[in-house]
């Protein structure tokens, strides 16, 4: 019998719908989710949304602990954050309270899990990387003990500042500089995964399980807020953990630009052999390579995800 894939999901569920898609997908794929941590701005509301989805899905997932992590990026001052676009009043019920609203508990949970499970564990980071940076600051080796750190973020073949990086550039730099062989699903690849109108209607009109209907409900709220249609950014990170063959990948060092108009770029240092022509690379650590998705099997990925709504 195949052993279940043991994962922690670090997520900013509650804004773009792709995080809720990703969590539902992970449960449909029967992942052993040992815990969820939330990140960026209103992390308590995010934790409550995750808790509700887990409870509605059931099948043991209602027992998965959820920790509200750090909401404020490293270089910013503490602030109060508004309600999320997927907010519904019922998430305030006590049954949807996070297992801890102490930011440090989220970080300690990740560290302790990394040291307990080591290469049995994959950490999946699908939001800004504040919690990941906090883990590194507290325990620089923890994330290098696990099987993989799989992220959705950056852009490596079309150079622009992706959302999950630009929201906390300093944390992204700490992550890329200190974790070995990150598996990166960049936005320049995930943007190829916009669903079509038929799939959109299947999700909007879902009449399946309670969990599917909840995802449909918050999808419609997000569509009203964004005037958009779903893109499977974060679900690709989930499926990549199950099947690396969904993407064509290359190995390269990555430099995160923290200053000037290029702030937030995740520079694919090896692309086009440009490092050989730039004296600034003379002190760069070329030994720390990361796996970068270059292409995705679009049709198969969308087909696999849409099984959640059959």
ABEGO torsion letter per residue (X at the ends): XBBBBBBBBBBABGBBAAAAAAAAAAAAAGBBBAEBBBBEEBAAAAAAAAAAAAAAAEGGAAABBBBBBBABBAABBBBBBBBBAABBAAAABAAABBABABAAAAAAAAAAAAAAAEAABBBBBABBAAAAAAAAAABAAAAAABABBBBBEEBAABBBBBAAAAABAAAAAAAAAABBGBBBBBAAAAAAABBBAAAAAAAAABABBAAAAAAAAAAAAAAAAAGBBBBBAAAAAAAAAABAAABBBBBBBBBBBABEAABGBBBBAABGGAAAABAAAAABBAABBBBBBABBBAAAAAAAAAAAAX
